[in-house]
Amino acid sequence: MTAAMNNKRLTVTEMFEKYPDQWLFIIKPEICKNTSQLLSGIVQVHSPTRNIVHKASKKFVGGAAIKFTGDSSIPEDKHTLISYRLKNTE
């Protein structure tokens, strides 16, 4: 699992360029209201393994997205919206 180096917002095109063939856990996603297409967000975690990203996402509750940047049977404009809010670790 690799955590993102900074909290810079990236467009989907930038995500595909920076993280090829990776699963991304994206916080603060910007979603197009008309098409429900992911427009941008902050990559919190990236990994070539989907299970690593899903495991990392379990620490969050609220709104986030998971996106794969490689060849997939999932259309490019689709993404998985999940919940994200940092869970209390006390």
N, C-alpha and C positions, 0 to 999 in steps of 0.2 A: 504494500500500500504506500502511496506517495501523497503526502499532503501538498496542497498548493503553496507556492512560495510567497504569494502576497494576496491581498484582497482586491485585486484589480478586476473590474467588470470587463468581460469579454463578450463579443458577439459570437453567435454560433459559428460563423465562418472562421473567426480567430481561434475558437476552441478546436475546430477540425484541423487547422494548420499547426497549432501548438501541441496538441495531444492526439496524433494520428493513431488509429486502432486501439483506442483506450475507452474504458468505461469511466464516465465522469459523474461525480456527485456535485450538483450545482445548487448553491444557496442564493437566495434573493433573485429568483428567476423573473425575467420580464417576459410576459406572455402576451401575444397579440390577441386582443379581445375578439376580433372578427374571425380569426382562423384557429385560435388556440395553439398557434405555432410558437415555439420557444425562440425568443429574439436575442436574449443576452442573459448573463448571470455571472456569478463568482464561482469558479471551480474550487471546491473545498478539498476534494480528494479525487485522484485519478489512478487507474490501474488497468493493466491488460486483462485482469480477471474480474468478472462481474461480481463474484461472491465477496471479494474484498470491499468493493464499493457498497454493496448491500449491507455488509457487516458494519461498515463505518456509518452508514445512514441510520442505523438503529439507535445511535446516540442522540438523534434529533427528533423533534416533534414540531410540526408546523407546515410551511410550504417550501418545497424544494423540487428538484428534478433530477432524474438519472438519464443520461444520454450516452449512446455508443457512437464513436466517431469512425468506425470501420465499416466494412461491407456487412450488411445485415439484411434480413428479410423484413425488418421494421422500416417503413418509409422514413426518409431523412427528416421530414417535418414532424415526426411523432416523437414523443418523449414520455417518460413515466413521471407523473407528479406524485410526490410523496409528502409526508409531513416532516417538519424539521424544527425544533426549538431545542436548544441544548438542554438535555435532561439534567436535573439536579443530581449531582454526584456525591452528596453528603451521605 
